Amino acid sequence: MNQIYLIPQSEPIPAPSEIFIFLEQLFFLIHIIIINSILGLSLIILYKWNKNQDFFDANKSIVKSIPILFAVGINMAIPALLFLQVVFGHLFYTSSILMGTFWILIIPFLIIAYYSSYFHYKKFGASNYAKLSLFLVILIIFYIAFMFVNNLSMMERPEEWISYFSNRKGTILLWNVSSIPPRFLHFIVASLAIGGIVYGVYFKKSSEEKLKEGLKIFAYATIIQIIIGFWFFLTLPENVIKKFIGKDIFATSVFLFGVVTAFLSVFFSLKGKLKLSLIFLTLTLVSMIINRYNLRVFHLSESFSVSQLKILPQWDVFAVFLVIFILGISVIIYMLKISFIKGKKG
Amino acid sequence: MNYPIWELYFLNSGTIVALIAVLHVFVSHFAVGGGVFLWLTDLKSFKEGNIALRNYVRRHIWFFLLLTMVFGGVSGVGIWFSIALSNPWATSVLIHTFVFAWAIEWVFFIVEIISLLIYYYKFDTLSDRDRLKIAFIYAVAAWLSLFVINGIITFMLTPGEWLKTGSFWDGFFNPTNLPSLFFRTAICIMFAGLFGFVTAVFEKNQILRQQLLKYCIKWLYVPVPFLFIFGFWYFYSIPENARFTNFILNKQTTNAVNVFIIASVLVYILALILVSKTSQLIQKIAVFVLLLIGLSWIGSFEYMREYARKPYVIYGYMYSSSVLVHDEERINKEGFLKLAKWSTIKEVTEENKLIAGKEIFNLQCLSCHTIRGIKNDIVEKTEGLTYWGILSQLYGQGKILDYMPKFIGNEKEMKALAEFIASLHNRKDDKLTEFKPLKENITIPSFNPEKDEYVLLVWSTLGEKCITDSDRWFSFLYPGSSFQAILIKRGKKPEILSEGIEIQYVVQKGYENPSRHSDFWKYSESLTGKKIAENTGVTGKTLKGVLDYNKDKKIFYVEGLPVLPYRDDGVFNPYPIFEAKAVDKKTGKLLQSTLFVAPVSTELRCFICHGGKPRWNGISGISDETAINILKIHDRNHGTKLLESALKGKPQMCQKCHEDFIVKSKGIKGHNSFSASMHGWHANYIPWKDEKACNFCHPNDAKGNTKCNRDIHAKLGIGCTQCHGKLDEHASSVLLSQQETTTAKLLLRNLKPETPLYDIKPRKPWIQQPDCLNCHVGFQKPKKNVRAFNKWTQDETELYRNRKDNSGKIPCTGCHSSPHATYPSFNEYGENRDNIQPIQYQGIPFPISSEMKCEVCHKVKMQGNYHHSNMFRSFRNKKTLRQ
């Protein structure tokens, strides 16, 4: 059966696709940084876990932040997924169905992880189960990440959809696709790197030693990340690789830029320079987000192009959204202001 | 058909959506109402300087945050995940139509999250003023998120003008938007009180606890009048047809309505325990019971709302089977599988029909039905039905009970789906075998035209007396054959005798004990309202007796003879013979004797669709299995308890509710007549419209055991439909006489009679029938291709079986015999079983006095057409005898 025939028909979109693509990538970037932080910090704390009171005292504020990060991280995933579904919904729903059983389990697992993070925060240092709950948080994030990697990869590869005809129970995973393990590891190791740098930021003022420790974790993790990234790159189809190494000038430029900034962030972090590390990390992340999108487009080049989407504009509603968005951000800033700045003054 | 299907047969995706959604809405309404509750309670604590109350607020926020932000937030995403798995196309429509609304909702959500986190984590460090501001911002943001999601949810039920304009604003501000918003706001306030109990009941200080519980109960009670007002407003904003379909026709919604009402009462009564003086333990238990009731309350409400939009997922735009309304016609024409992207089979063949059926099941049924699963199990729903029954269900699906979408696809696909569903039952339907009647010769009584002075004519008023023969379960026709007779004294001017004579009758040997073969006498009291002695008819008559004389009609008659087609020796013959003797009352002298046939059939082939086998020796009658299936379906569709009643030994007559002239029942007002109900209902389900359809219920199938339409007309190829109309025409004619009852309109809605509906003349069943003279105009030979359909007798006096000749003395049936068995008749149980009297008196099986045999009565040849015009001639269709 021809894979192109299987692609469901899509609905008209209410604004040019670029708007949704930009918004998707923007919110995905924020989301992934937060989730990376949760996982990275959790891994660091679990690794450093000891029954010393000092350990509990020192890390209390990080532990406290994990459920808060969860709240914001999940929240940021919503617009990312929403805008993804506007442009790629028909592909995404299909891939979700093919792995529906694993996909829907994300919800109860996420609830468990979320509650575990609260349990961990409340019982940190007081209960033996706290460590276990943190372990559970990590395990569930691994699960969710693995499922997302599978789903997004499947969405981008309609040629894999024919597996449906031999398995309709929603348990298809792309075990046979060689890019899945490095793509998954790319997330895990990124979490360690981001976690490391966030750890450093946390202790920026209180502990020079811990700042350096955080930067070190970031640097080593990023080096591993570069290797895994390279592995990931090599597992891509040949025609896709070619586009990243010259065939597509824009993609090649962004890719190379990202590699360079990654190396620079490693360089500065090893030098203990937090600010510069953060700047180059940010540039790397932006580059990687664009690479990720380019990869999607290249994968889909034979099956789907965003130019196929019909546009039925809803500019008036879009304007209302923008106004409400600005108002919402203003309210949030106001609240943060009265809570932190004013609070401190008080 | 646009997307693949998540093939979950036990716990289908629709059920997963429901489970997640019910839990989510329970919490999310609390998230909105609780926000207002927190803000106002905190404000109260501030104004009163009530520290204890503020401590309660602090505890409540923690509970609130854990429940609404963690569970509420993630389960909300869960609904989104699950609907995309269950109905991706509809999800896609919602996303693309309302992406900016969803985005706006997300803005409110992030404001909610940030404000709630600040409220909790900074509760003690913020100033009172700022803390209250944060609480207020949370409350407003939470309600605004309700405002947005409400617009989208209500769009699915009432898309309103959007269907025409496609405009976002038309879709969002749809007809049920406001009433739903107000109603849900009231629910939110109610739930604020309900969940307020949870933290209040754990307060250790008893006085404070009671104060808090009293405070919370106000939140529970204050919205009550608003719930009523907005609830009714909401209900009446739903289009009338959707209300009727889903609140009257769909009995599943009725269950939800009942749960909703009971839960409403229980919540408000049980809550009073909390403010009465009881122990904390009882209060704690009461709170958790209240939460469970609250969950069922909101669950039943959401269930009603979801079901209110059936058979659509987006009303008027997309069916719940994920087929766009505007594609329906094209799919029916081109085939469903051909256009279904994810089906491996594109066309049904004999070899692939089961797999094709499964594909169709997955694509059209699985989102609502499971296979032996936890909800709407298709095996249970089709229990007892045969392949034909299932096929009929599919054909009729969505026509009367239109909360289900119609089957969409071509005929082969419908059959393939029926095959697949039938295969799930792990049984094979018995093949219909042809019944071979046992031919029995009759010795025709003698008649001496020279010496005999009398002619005795006896006939059955009906060409076929039908009997339900399912008396243990229900009945609509119990035993009770009727006969009429005249005795003619021969002469130039024959005389019809009425006085001084007696006409006796006795049934053929072997038929004297009908109660051995039928349960009617066991259940006669329940069925007829009086206990009837065995082997006796409802009129008190037995199978041996004397005819009565009707002075008005000037005819001998007997009614209600309990004749059955079952013989004591195990032989089945639906044409038992009676012997009739006319005797002089004074002298006892035999004036004339004859034989007559008593056509009686129990051949209602309900089992073809409803399963089971014929009851009596596997030949005829309705078996327990068949009857139970029929009652179950009636109970399910109409909310009756007929099966329960039958199991208690009290089977019911169908006509107790459904008026019927033939059994002299007036029924219950508002119910359609029995004929209109039976024909109207089944016409919507039976896929065939010709005689094949008639013969499912009427005893005339070529392979059946009765073959009732056995007269000259049948021999000439004139079937039921030529006079009575095809099934849809026939059903329409009786439905149109129902004075436009709602149900008659409903049954008519999807019928497609060949004669346009506006041309069909209403008729009252049994009273208004097609007349012989419709075709035989002026008693002449009918014109070619003429139909008797749609021209009815005015009243019962005009019926063939009640009419008389020009002299007003001789009934048509006296010379021509019963309807559908007019002379010459061709009975499979014996060549001349129906022609005894014409052969006896005139040696030929044609109507009495045909072939100008006036001497049968007049002793001599006569001239002219005295009895009716065009009678004085040679019989037209003699050749039929040779065929």
Interface residues (C-beta under 8 A of the other chain):
Chain A: M1 Y5 L6 I7 P8 Q9 S10 E11 P12 I13 P14 F20 I68 A71 V72 I74 N75 A77 I78 P79 L81 L82 F83 Q85 V86 G89 H90 F92 Y93 T94 S96 I97 L98 G100 T101 W103 I104 I106 I107 L110 I111 Y114 Y115 Y118 W161 Y164 F165 R168 K169 G170 L312 Q314 D316 V317 F318 V320 F321 I324 F325 L327 G328 V331 I332 M335 L336 I338 S339 K342 G343 G346
Chain B: N2 Y3 P4 I5 W6 E7 L8 S13 I16 I20 L66 M69 V70 F71 G73 V74 S75 V77 G78 W80 F81 S82 A84 L85 P88 W89 T91 S92 V93 I95 H96 T97 V99 F100 A101 W102 A103 I104 W106 V107 F108 F109 I110 V111 I113 I114 S115 L117 I118 Y121 K122 T125 L126 S127 D130 K133 I134 I137 A141 G166 F168 W169 K341 W342 T344 N362
